[in-house]
Amino acid sequence: MPTNLPTPRPPSRVVIFLLMLPLMASALPRTAFADTPCSGHQLLSQPRPQGSCKSVKARIFTSPDKTLIASVQAVDKSLNATPDMESNVVIRSSAGATVASKNYSSPGGANGYYVLNAKWSPDSQYFAYSMMSSGGHSPWSFPIWVYSAKKKQFASFSDMIGGSPTVSGDFTIAEPHTLNASTWKEPGDLTDKVPVSVDLETAFDKLPAPAK
């Protein structure tokens, strides 16, 4: 037997550290690997990392007759907020062609609106959605907008009720296209909400044509 074999050297500290990394990682609390907040319509205590929240998905609403698809997309302008703090509404055909869109983002990401609730009318002619301010301005106000498939036009529901605001983000649409929402009883009085109903076809016929 040879007797002059070299004596094995003990592993270096670097090697030991690398071997221990998996064990150290498994011992860390789960909060150490918490994901960056990417939803929830909230301002953040510190900015998100650059390039974060790339996998945020659009909210998709398909019309009952399957001919149109409304997509509510997160604009993601500010790292000081979750990416869905402001919204872009896109109307597409079932074939994928963009028919219309309306962007509710602001330059700084805190003075626009995000979509709260959305739905199609039963006859597939109108897509309605309520919104909230991205920066918390006028927290009592929930603007509602409506898209008309026939007119290919967006319009404010407030313009259909004499300029009065809607004071709740909840609304319904009865067949075929009557939108039911809430407004105030007296201007400036937020203590007493009253229901308001509008036939959307009649309302759009009364609105002025959009400026070109």
DOPADO-996705 format. One record per residue (C-alpha): residue number from 1; y, x, z. Coordinates in nm, 4 decimals, m for minus. Layout:
# residues N
rec nr->NUM	v->Y	u->X	w->Z
...
# end
This chain:
# residues 212
rec nr->1	v->0.0000	u->0.0000	w->0.0000
rec nr->2	v->0.3421	u->0.1362	w->m0.0851
rec nr->3	v->0.5465	u->0.2021	w->0.2205
rec nr->4	v->0.8814	u->0.2801	w->0.0613
rec nr->5	v->0.9887	u->m0.0791	w->m0.0354
rec nr->6	v->1.3571	u->m0.1518	w->0.0342
rec nr->7	v->1.4319	u->m0.3526	w->0.3453
rec nr->8	v->1.5477	u->m0.7092	w->0.2507
rec nr->9	v->1.9199	u->m0.7583	w->0.3069
rec nr->10	v->2.0324	u->m1.0643	w->0.5001
rec nr->11	v->2.2257	u->m1.3215	w->0.2929
rec nr->12	v->2.5996	u->m1.2740	w->0.2892
rec nr->13	v->2.8373	u->m1.5121	w->0.4643
rec nr->14	v->2.9493	u->m1.6478	w->0.1269
rec nr->15	v->2.5949	u->m1.7396	w->0.0305
rec nr->16	v->2.5336	u->m1.9041	w->0.3677
rec nr->17	v->2.8552	u->m2.1057	w->0.3300
rec nr->18	v->2.7576	u->m2.2278	w->m0.0186
rec nr->19	v->2.4139	u->m2.3289	w->0.1056
rec nr->20	v->2.5694	u->m2.5235	w->0.3931
rec nr->21	v->2.8183	u->m2.7209	w->0.1789
rec nr->22	v->2.5854	u->m3.0163	w->0.1032
rec nr->23	v->2.5040	u->m3.0542	w->0.4721
rec nr->24	v->2.8695	u->m3.0322	w->0.5683
rec nr->25	v->2.9641	u->m3.2967	w->0.3108
rec nr->26	v->2.6994	u->m3.5396	w->0.4321
rec nr->27	v->2.8257	u->m3.5005	w->0.7866
rec nr->28	v->3.1853	u->m3.5950	w->0.6976
rec nr->29	v->3.2983	u->m3.9513	w->0.7709
rec nr->30	v->3.2999	u->m4.1875	w->0.4744
rec nr->31	v->3.6769	u->m4.2231	w->0.5032
rec nr->32	v->3.7117	u->m3.8657	w->0.3832
rec nr->33	v->3.5936	u->m3.9863	w->0.0417
rec nr->34	v->3.7855	u->m4.3135	w->0.0353
rec nr->35	v->3.9066	u->m4.4073	w->m0.3126
rec nr->36	v->4.2740	u->m4.4141	w->m0.3969
rec nr->37	v->4.4066	u->m4.7715	w->m0.3585
rec nr->38	v->4.3925	u->m4.9158	w->m0.7105
rec nr->39	v->4.4347	u->m5.2882	w->m0.6489
rec nr->40	v->4.5895	u->m5.5373	w->m0.4127
rec nr->41	v->4.9555	u->m5.5605	w->m0.5227
rec nr->42	v->5.0842	u->m5.3276	w->m0.2557
rec nr->43	v->5.3380	u->m5.0529	w->m0.2078
rec nr->44	v->5.1775	u->m4.7313	w->m0.0849
rec nr->45	v->5.2791	u->m4.5154	w->0.2106
rec nr->46	v->5.2524	u->m4.2085	w->m0.0120
rec nr->47	v->5.2304	u->m4.1648	w->m0.3891
rec nr->48	v->4.8922	u->m4.1801	w->m0.5615
rec nr->49	v->4.7680	u->m3.8643	w->m0.7347
rec nr->50	v->4.8665	u->m3.8177	w->m1.0973
rec nr->51	v->4.6038	u->m3.9656	w->m1.3270
rec nr->52	v->4.4551	u->m4.1941	w->m1.0608
rec nr->53	v->4.3295	u->m4.5491	w->m1.1157
rec nr->54	v->4.2392	u->m4.5056	w->m1.4820
rec nr->55	v->3.9519	u->m4.7541	w->m1.4602
rec nr->56	v->4.1593	u->m5.0611	w->m1.3694
rec nr->57	v->4.0324	u->m5.3544	w->m1.5781
rec nr->58	v->4.2385	u->m5.6313	w->m1.7330
rec nr->59	v->4.1890	u->m5.9885	w->m1.6135
rec nr->60	v->4.0534	u->m6.1932	w->m1.9023
rec nr->61	v->4.1039	u->m6.5681	w->m1.9550
rec nr->62	v->3.9299	u->m6.7273	w->m2.2528
rec nr->63	v->4.0576	u->m7.0629	w->m2.3795
rec nr->64	v->3.8115	u->m7.3523	w->m2.3470
rec nr->65	v->3.7686	u->m7.3718	w->m2.7253
rec nr->66	v->3.7060	u->m6.9925	w->m2.7401
rec nr->67	v->3.9753	u->m6.9349	w->m3.0045
rec nr->68	v->4.2242	u->m6.7404	w->m2.7885
rec nr->69	v->4.1926	u->m6.4817	w->m2.5142
rec nr->70	v->4.4664	u->m6.4108	w->m2.2605
rec nr->71	v->4.4622	u->m6.0662	w->m2.1045
rec nr->72	v->4.6604	u->m5.9834	w->m1.7895
rec nr->73	v->4.6961	u->m5.6056	w->m1.7853
rec nr->74	v->4.8175	u->m5.3697	w->m1.5124
rec nr->75	v->5.1233	u->m5.1790	w->m1.6336
rec nr->76	v->5.0910	u->m4.8937	w->m1.3780
rec nr->77	v->5.4448	u->m4.7560	w->m1.3913
rec nr->78	v->5.4816	u->m4.6279	w->m1.0354
rec nr->79	v->5.2605	u->m4.3959	w->m0.8315
rec nr->80	v->5.4205	u->m4.5454	w->m0.5200
rec nr->81	v->5.2281	u->m4.8691	w->m0.5730
rec nr->82	v->4.8901	u->m4.9932	w->m0.6845
rec nr->83	v->4.8688	u->m5.0035	w->m1.0666
rec nr->84	v->4.8492	u->m5.3843	w->m1.0796
rec nr->85	v->5.1903	u->m5.4213	w->m0.9134
rec nr->86	v->5.3398	u->m5.5334	w->m1.2457
rec nr->87	v->5.1780	u->m5.7157	w->m1.5364
rec nr->88	v->5.1722	u->m5.7382	w->m1.9141
rec nr->89	v->5.0379	u->m6.0622	w->m2.0627
rec nr->90	v->4.8737	u->m6.0338	w->m2.4043
rec nr->91	v->4.7414	u->m6.3238	w->m2.6144
rec nr->92	v->4.4768	u->m6.2333	w->m2.8733
rec nr->93	v->4.2620	u->m6.4242	w->m3.1195
rec nr->94	v->3.8867	u->m6.4312	w->m3.0705
rec nr->95	v->3.8708	u->m6.1725	w->m3.3502
rec nr->96	v->4.0886	u->m5.9336	w->m3.1464
rec nr->97	v->4.4234	u->m5.9666	w->m3.3280
rec nr->98	v->4.7283	u->m5.9670	w->m3.0995
rec nr->99	v->4.9128	u->m6.2965	w->m3.1351
rec nr->100	v->5.1841	u->m6.2529	w->m2.8693
rec nr->101	v->5.2659	u->m6.0551	w->m2.5569
rec nr->102	v->5.5161	u->m6.0491	w->m2.2719
rec nr->103	v->5.5768	u->m5.7529	w->m2.0436
rec nr->104	v->5.6945	u->m5.8136	w->m1.6874
rec nr->105	v->5.7297	u->m5.4500	w->m1.5806
rec nr->106	v->6.0519	u->m5.2827	w->m1.4671
rec nr->107	v->6.1738	u->m4.9260	w->m1.5341
rec nr->108	v->6.1043	u->m4.8122	w->m1.1769
rec nr->109	v->5.7948	u->m5.0215	w->m1.1191
rec nr->110	v->5.9414	u->m5.2238	w->m0.8294
rec nr->111	v->6.1695	u->m5.4852	w->m0.9878
rec nr->112	v->5.9304	u->m5.6704	w->m1.2146
rec nr->113	v->5.6539	u->m5.9236	w->m1.1630
rec nr->114	v->5.2786	u->m5.9387	w->m1.1358
rec nr->115	v->5.0626	u->m6.2346	w->m1.2327
rec nr->116	v->4.9217	u->m6.4206	w->m0.9343
rec nr->117	v->4.7289	u->m6.7187	w->m1.0792
rec nr->118	v->4.6550	u->m6.8060	w->m1.4412
rec nr->119	v->4.4648	u->m7.0701	w->m1.6379
rec nr->120	v->4.4390	u->m7.2442	w->m1.9739
rec nr->121	v->4.5074	u->m7.6127	w->m2.0245
rec nr->122	v->4.1933	u->m7.8187	w->m2.0922
rec nr->123	v->4.2946	u->m7.8643	w->m2.4582
rec nr->124	v->4.3341	u->m7.4849	w->m2.5083
rec nr->125	v->4.6941	u->m7.5250	w->m2.6229
rec nr->126	v->4.8739	u->m7.3730	w->m2.3230
rec nr->127	v->4.8203	u->m7.0686	w->m2.1042
rec nr->128	v->5.0103	u->m7.0911	w->m1.7743
rec nr->129	v->5.0525	u->m6.8302	w->m1.5025
rec nr->130	v->5.2444	u->m6.7940	w->m1.1764
rec nr->131	v->5.4007	u->m6.4667	w->m1.0646
rec nr->132	v->5.5424	u->m6.2794	w->m0.7665
rec nr->133	v->5.8094	u->m6.0134	w->m0.7498
rec nr->134	v->5.6693	u->m5.6592	w->m0.7498
rec nr->135	v->5.9356	u->m5.5354	w->m0.5082
rec nr->136	v->5.9210	u->m5.8271	w->m0.2646
rec nr->137	v->6.2478	u->m5.9818	w->m0.3832
rec nr->138	v->6.2836	u->m6.3589	w->m0.3272
rec nr->139	v->5.9385	u->m6.3886	w->m0.1681
rec nr->140	v->5.9722	u->m6.7681	w->m0.1664
rec nr->141	v->5.9926	u->m6.7794	w->m0.5471
rec nr->142	v->5.6844	u->m6.7966	w->m0.7702
rec nr->143	v->5.8040	u->m6.8135	w->m1.1314
rec nr->144	v->5.5657	u->m6.9921	w->m1.3680
rec nr->145	v->5.5559	u->m6.9128	w->m1.7387
rec nr->146	v->5.3668	u->m7.0900	w->m2.0140
rec nr->147	v->5.2476	u->m6.9773	w->m2.3569
rec nr->148	v->5.2165	u->m7.2378	w->m2.6309
rec nr->149	v->4.9443	u->m7.1682	w->m2.8867
rec nr->150	v->5.1031	u->m7.4122	w->m3.1325
rec nr->151	v->5.4558	u->m7.2715	w->m3.1023
rec nr->152	v->5.3389	u->m6.9104	w->m3.0435
rec nr->153	v->5.6081	u->m6.9011	w->m2.7780
rec nr->154	v->5.6451	u->m6.8117	w->m2.4090
rec nr->155	v->5.8692	u->m7.0332	w->m2.1963
rec nr->156	v->5.9780	u->m7.0541	w->m1.8345
rec nr->157	v->5.8508	u->m7.3589	w->m1.6492
rec nr->158	v->6.1777	u->m7.3566	w->m1.4558
rec nr->159	v->6.3618	u->m7.4357	w->m1.7803
rec nr->160	v->6.1411	u->m7.7446	w->m1.8144
rec nr->161	v->6.2469	u->m7.8824	w->m1.4743
rec nr->162	v->6.6225	u->m7.8427	w->m1.5008
rec nr->163	v->6.6376	u->m7.4835	w->m1.3783
rec nr->164	v->6.4767	u->m7.5529	w->m1.0404
rec nr->165	v->6.2441	u->m7.2801	w->m0.9076
rec nr->166	v->5.8764	u->m7.3140	w->m0.8318
rec nr->167	v->5.8092	u->m7.2369	w->m0.4652
rec nr->168	v->5.4320	u->m7.1951	w->m0.4682
rec nr->169	v->5.1986	u->m6.9790	w->m0.6743
rec nr->170	v->4.9419	u->m7.2593	w->m0.6818
rec nr->171	v->4.9417	u->m7.5049	w->m0.9712
rec nr->172	v->4.7022	u->m7.7245	w->m1.1662
rec nr->173	v->4.6797	u->m7.8452	w->m1.5256
rec nr->174	v->4.5485	u->m8.1964	w->m1.5821
rec nr->175	v->4.4056	u->m8.3119	w->m1.9136
rec nr->176	v->4.5169	u->m8.2618	w->m2.1712
rec nr->177	v->4.8169	u->m8.0443	w->m2.0796
rec nr->178	v->5.0138	u->m8.1719	w->m1.7771
rec nr->179	v->5.1190	u->m7.8927	w->m1.5430
rec nr->180	v->5.1556	u->m7.9826	w->m1.1742
rec nr->181	v->5.3520	u->m7.7459	w->m0.9496
rec nr->182	v->5.5899	u->m7.7464	w->m0.6500
rec nr->183	v->5.9671	u->m7.7127	w->m0.6319
rec nr->184	v->6.2272	u->m7.7625	w->m0.3612
rec nr->185	v->6.3580	u->m8.1060	w->m0.2624
rec nr->186	v->6.7181	u->m7.9904	w->m0.2378
rec nr->187	v->6.8686	u->m7.6688	w->m0.3800
rec nr->188	v->6.8183	u->m7.3915	w->m0.1255
rec nr->189	v->6.5969	u->m7.6017	w->0.1021
rec nr->190	v->6.2599	u->m7.4255	w->0.1356
rec nr->191	v->6.1330	u->m7.6371	w->0.4232
rec nr->192	v->6.0182	u->m7.9297	w->0.2094
rec nr->193	v->5.8225	u->m7.8722	w->m0.1113
rec nr->194	v->5.7951	u->m8.1570	w->m0.3572
rec nr->195	v->5.5498	u->m8.1935	w->m0.6479
rec nr->196	v->5.6680	u->m8.1813	w->m1.0061
rec nr->197	v->5.4655	u->m8.2663	w->m1.3182
rec nr->198	v->5.5474	u->m8.1807	w->m1.6785
rec nr->199	v->5.3773	u->m8.2707	w->m2.0051
rec nr->200	v->5.3853	u->m7.9294	w->m2.1719
rec nr->201	v->5.3807	u->m8.0552	w->m2.5298
rec nr->202	v->5.6857	u->m8.2740	w->m2.4705
rec nr->203	v->5.8595	u->m7.9955	w->m2.2796
rec nr->204	v->5.8096	u->m7.7365	w->m2.5539
rec nr->205	v->5.9397	u->m7.9803	w->m2.8156
rec nr->206	v->6.2637	u->m8.0111	w->m2.6166
rec nr->207	v->6.3149	u->m7.6362	w->m2.5672
rec nr->208	v->6.5400	u->m7.4475	w->m2.8084
rec nr->209	v->6.3674	u->m7.2223	w->m3.0576
rec nr->210	v->6.3414	u->m6.8613	w->m2.9350
rec nr->211	v->6.6000	u->m6.6156	w->m3.0663
rec nr->212	v->6.4744	u->m6.3944	w->m3.3485
# end
